[in-house]
Amino acid sequence: MQPGYSRYEGVRMTIEGVVAQVLAEHTRIICRNVEAEWENMQGITGKAEMHSDLPVIIGNFVTATLDASGQKAWITEFGSGSKMDRESPYITAYLESEHFNQWRLHSSRMPIMGRSEGEYLDLDGNVQYSSGRMQGLDLERDGKARFQPFSPIHLIQRAIKLETPAIIIHIKTAVAEYMVQKLTMDILIYV
């Protein structure tokens, strides 16, 4: 690889490009770590998928995005039933979505409640059916394991916080190497 050139695109590398490469590497690490933890979790049904888009450079600002989806991902991050994290940045969208059981609003605790008769979508987008026999009943009080609330773990948030020191060190090292390489190139060009 020539000094000052990206190993990915063969174009001249900028300092923002260096940071983007570091972020791309660490977002992949975060995704792998979260997915490994999801695999080891018991008692939560549903899908959990996570990926990161390539970092985006806008001017001299670099941003990386992590996307998680699926029922298991949602529940491990934000909890369920009466233990659901009501401070979630996505709570309003969830409460207004077709996935949310409106019967839960009849209690200040927002427990898992019996649904009205008919079809509904779970958080994975699968069609489920409720007989309506338990419509409006607090199913958490039933004591059955499948209706127990789940406390939020904030797994993704925790994985990001754990990886942040490594990201900072890696960015500092990569930027320092880039600057030394750039200075060396400039000296060779102007001498």
DRENDO-1510 file (C-alpha; in Angstrom, 1 decimal, always signed):
<recs>
REC; n; res; u; v; w
REC; 1; MET; +0.0; +0.0; +0.0 .
REC; 2; GLN; +1.3; +3.4; -0.9 .
REC; 3; PRO; +1.6; +6.0; +1.9 .
REC; 4; GLY; -1.4; +8.2; +2.1 .
REC; 5; TYR; -3.7; +5.9; +0.2 .
REC; 6; SER; -6.7; +3.9; +1.5 .
REC; 7; ARG; -6.2; +0.1; +1.6 .
REC; 8; TYR; -10.0; -0.2; +0.8 .
REC; 9; GLU; -10.6; +2.2; -2.1 .
REC; 10; GLY; -7.2; +3.0; -3.7 .
REC; 11; VAL; -7.9; +6.7; -3.3 .
REC; 12; ARG; -6.1; +9.3; -1.4 .
REC; 13; MET; -6.8; +8.9; +2.4 .
REC; 14; THR; -7.9; +11.8; +4.5 .
REC; 15; ILE; -7.8; +12.0; +8.3 .
REC; 16; GLU; -11.5; +11.5; +8.3 .
REC; 17; GLY; -11.0; +8.3; +6.2 .
REC; 18; VAL; -8.5; +7.0; +8.8 .
REC; 19; VAL; -11.1; +7.6; +11.6 .
REC; 20; ALA; -13.8; +6.0; +9.4 .
REC; 21; GLN; -11.7; +2.8; +9.0 .
REC; 22; VAL; -11.1; +2.6; +12.7 .
REC; 23; LEU; -14.9; +3.0; +13.4 .
REC; 24; ALA; -15.7; +0.4; +10.8 .
REC; 25; GLU; -13.4; -2.1; +12.5 .
REC; 26; HIS; -14.8; -1.4; +16.0 .
REC; 27; THR; -18.5; -1.4; +15.0 .
REC; 28; ARG; -17.9; -4.9; +13.6 .
REC; 29; ILE; -16.4; -5.9; +17.0 .
REC; 30; ILE; -19.3; -4.5; +18.8 .
REC; 31; CYS; -21.8; -6.4; +16.6 .
REC; 32; ARG; -19.9; -9.7; +17.1 .
REC; 33; ASN; -19.8; -9.2; +20.9 .
REC; 34; VAL; -23.5; -8.4; +21.1 .
REC; 35; GLU; -24.5; -11.3; +18.9 .
REC; 36; ALA; -22.4; -13.6; +21.0 .
REC; 37; GLU; -24.2; -12.5; +24.1 .
REC; 38; TRP; -27.6; -12.9; +22.5 .
REC; 39; GLU; -26.7; -16.5; +21.6 .
REC; 40; ASN; -26.0; -17.2; +25.2 .
REC; 41; MET; -29.2; -15.7; +26.6 .
REC; 42; GLN; -31.9; -18.1; +27.7 .
REC; 43; GLY; -35.6; -17.4; +28.3 .
REC; 44; ILE; -36.2; -14.7; +25.6 .
REC; 45; THR; -37.8; -15.8; +22.4 .
REC; 46; GLY; -37.5; -14.2; +19.0 .
REC; 47; LYS; -34.9; -13.0; +16.6 .
REC; 48; ALA; -32.0; -10.7; +17.2 .
REC; 49; GLU; -29.9; -9.3; +14.4 .
REC; 50; MET; -27.4; -6.6; +14.3 .
REC; 51; HIS; -25.2; -4.9; +11.7 .
REC; 52; SER; -23.3; -1.7; +11.2 .
REC; 53; ASP; -23.3; +0.4; +8.0 .
REC; 54; LEU; -20.0; +1.7; +6.8 .
REC; 55; PRO; -19.1; +5.0; +8.6 .
REC; 56; VAL; -20.2; +8.1; +6.8 .
REC; 57; ILE; -18.0; +11.2; +6.4 .
REC; 58; ILE; -19.9; +14.5; +6.2 .
REC; 59; GLY; -17.3; +17.3; +6.0 .
REC; 60; ASN; -15.0; +16.6; +8.8 .
REC; 61; PHE; -17.6; +14.7; +10.9 .
REC; 62; VAL; -17.5; +10.9; +10.9 .
REC; 63; THR; -20.4; +8.8; +12.1 .
REC; 64; ALA; -21.0; +5.1; +12.4 .
REC; 65; THR; -24.4; +3.5; +12.8 .
REC; 66; LEU; -25.4; +0.3; +14.5 .
REC; 67; ASP; -28.8; -1.2; +13.7 .
REC; 68; ALA; -30.4; -4.0; +15.8 .
REC; 69; SER; -33.7; -5.6; +15.1 .
REC; 70; GLY; -35.9; -8.4; +16.3 .
REC; 71; GLN; -37.9; -9.2; +19.4 .
REC; 72; LYS; -35.0; -10.7; +21.3 .
REC; 73; ALA; -32.9; -7.6; +20.6 .
REC; 74; TRP; -35.7; -5.3; +21.7 .
REC; 75; ILE; -36.4; -7.1; +24.9 .
REC; 76; THR; -32.7; -7.5; +26.0 .
REC; 77; GLU; -32.1; -3.8; +25.3 .
REC; 78; PHE; -35.3; -2.3; +26.7 .
REC; 79; GLY; -37.1; -5.0; +28.8 .
REC; 80; SER; -40.7; -6.1; +28.6 .
REC; 81; GLY; -44.0; -5.8; +30.5 .
REC; 82; SER; -44.0; -3.8; +33.7 .
REC; 83; LYS; -40.1; -3.8; +33.7 .
REC; 84; MET; -39.8; -2.2; +30.3 .
REC; 85; ASP; -37.5; +0.8; +30.2 .
REC; 86; ARG; -39.9; +3.8; +29.8 .
REC; 87; GLU; -36.9; +6.1; +29.2 .
REC; 88; SER; -36.1; +4.3; +25.9 .
REC; 89; PRO; -35.7; +6.8; +23.0 .
REC; 90; TYR; -38.0; +4.5; +21.0 .
REC; 91; ILE; -40.8; +4.2; +23.5 .
REC; 92; THR; -43.2; +6.6; +21.8 .
REC; 93; ALA; -42.8; +4.9; +18.5 .
REC; 94; TYR; -43.4; +1.5; +20.1 .
REC; 95; LEU; -46.5; +2.7; +22.0 .
REC; 96; GLU; -47.9; +4.0; +18.7 .
REC; 97; SER; -47.0; +0.9; +16.7 .
REC; 98; GLU; -49.2; -2.0; +15.6 .
REC; 99; HIS; -47.0; -4.3; +17.9 .
REC; 100; PHE; -48.1; -2.6; +21.1 .
REC; 101; ASN; -51.0; -4.1; +23.1 .
REC; 102; GLN; -53.2; -1.1; +23.9 .
REC; 103; TRP; -54.7; -3.0; +26.9 .
REC; 104; ARG; -51.4; -2.4; +28.7 .
REC; 105; LEU; -52.3; +1.3; +29.0 .
REC; 106; HIS; -55.1; +0.4; +31.4 .
REC; 107; SER; -52.5; +0.0; +34.2 .
REC; 108; SER; -49.9; +2.5; +35.3 .
REC; 109; ARG; -47.4; -0.4; +35.5 .
REC; 110; MET; -48.0; -1.4; +31.9 .
REC; 111; PRO; -47.8; -5.1; +32.6 .
REC; 112; ILE; -48.1; -7.8; +29.9 .
REC; 113; MET; -51.9; -8.0; +29.4 .
REC; 114; GLY; -54.2; -10.3; +27.6 .
REC; 115; ARG; -55.1; -9.1; +24.1 .
REC; 116; SER; -58.4; -8.7; +22.3 .
REC; 117; GLU; -59.5; -11.6; +20.0 .
REC; 118; GLY; -57.8; -11.6; +16.7 .
REC; 119; GLU; -54.5; -11.5; +14.9 .
REC; 120; TYR; -51.6; -9.3; +15.9 .
REC; 121; LEU; -47.9; -8.9; +14.9 .
REC; 122; ASP; -45.2; -9.7; +17.4 .
REC; 123; LEU; -41.9; -7.7; +17.4 .
REC; 124; ASP; -40.5; -10.0; +14.7 .
REC; 125; GLY; -43.4; -9.2; +12.4 .
REC; 126; ASN; -44.9; -12.7; +12.8 .
REC; 127; VAL; -48.6; -13.0; +12.8 .
REC; 128; GLN; -49.9; -14.3; +16.1 .
REC; 129; TYR; -53.5; -15.1; +17.2 .
REC; 130; SER; -55.2; -14.2; +20.5 .
REC; 131; SER; -58.4; -16.0; +21.5 .
REC; 132; GLY; -59.4; -13.0; +23.5 .
REC; 133; ARG; -60.2; -15.2; +26.6 .
REC; 134; MET; -57.7; -13.2; +28.7 .
REC; 135; GLN; -58.4; -9.8; +27.2 .
REC; 136; GLY; -57.5; -7.0; +29.6 .
REC; 137; LEU; -56.1; -9.3; +32.3 .
REC; 138; ASP; -52.7; -8.7; +33.9 .
REC; 139; LEU; -50.9; -11.9; +32.8 .
REC; 140; GLU; -47.8; -11.1; +34.9 .
REC; 141; ARG; -49.8; -11.9; +38.0 .
REC; 142; ASP; -50.6; -15.3; +36.6 .
REC; 143; GLY; -47.0; -16.4; +37.6 .
REC; 144; LYS; -46.4; -18.4; +34.4 .
REC; 145; ALA; -42.9; -18.1; +33.1 .
REC; 146; ARG; -43.9; -17.1; +29.6 .
REC; 147; PHE; -45.7; -14.0; +30.9 .
REC; 148; GLN; -43.0; -12.8; +33.3 .
REC; 149; PRO; -41.6; -9.3; +32.6 .
REC; 150; PHE; -38.0; -8.9; +31.8 .
REC; 151; SER; -35.7; -6.1; +33.1 .
REC; 152; PRO; -33.7; -4.2; +30.4 .
REC; 153; ILE; -30.0; -5.2; +30.1 .
REC; 154; HIS; -29.0; -2.4; +27.7 .
REC; 155; LEU; -26.7; -4.9; +26.1 .
REC; 156; ILE; -25.9; -2.8; +23.1 .
REC; 157; GLN; -25.3; +0.3; +25.2 .
REC; 158; ARG; -23.0; -1.6; +27.4 .
REC; 159; ALA; -21.1; -3.1; +24.5 .
REC; 160; ILE; -20.5; +0.4; +23.1 .
REC; 161; LYS; -19.3; +1.7; +26.4 .
REC; 162; LEU; -16.9; -1.3; +26.9 .
REC; 163; GLU; -15.4; -0.8; +23.4 .
REC; 164; THR; -15.1; +3.0; +23.6 .
REC; 165; PRO; -11.7; +3.1; +25.3 .
REC; 166; ALA; -10.3; +0.8; +22.6 .
REC; 167; ILE; -11.8; +3.0; +19.9 .
REC; 168; ILE; -10.3; +6.1; +21.4 .
REC; 169; ILE; -6.8; +4.6; +21.7 .
REC; 170; HIS; -7.1; +3.1; +18.1 .
REC; 171; ILE; -8.1; +6.5; +16.7 .
REC; 172; LYS; -5.3; +8.3; +18.4 .
REC; 173; THR; -2.8; +5.8; +17.2 .
REC; 174; ALA; -4.1; +5.8; +13.6 .
REC; 175; VAL; -4.2; +9.6; +13.4 .
REC; 176; ALA; -0.7; +9.8; +14.8 .
REC; 177; GLU; +0.5; +7.3; +12.2 .
REC; 178; TYR; -1.3; +9.1; +9.5 .
REC; 179; MET; +0.3; +12.5; +10.4 .
REC; 180; VAL; +3.8; +10.9; +10.5 .
REC; 181; GLN; +3.1; +9.3; +7.1 .
REC; 182; LYS; +1.8; +12.6; +5.7 .
REC; 183; LEU; +4.8; +14.6; +7.0 .
REC; 184; THR; +7.1; +12.0; +5.5 .
REC; 185; MET; +5.4; +12.2; +2.2 .
REC; 186; ASP; +5.5; +16.0; +2.2 .
REC; 187; ILE; +9.2; +16.0; +3.0 .
REC; 188; LEU; +9.9; +13.6; +0.1 .
REC; 189; ILE; +7.9; +15.7; -2.3 .
REC; 190; TYR; +9.4; +19.0; -1.4 .
REC; 191; VAL; +13.1; +18.0; -0.9 .
</recs>
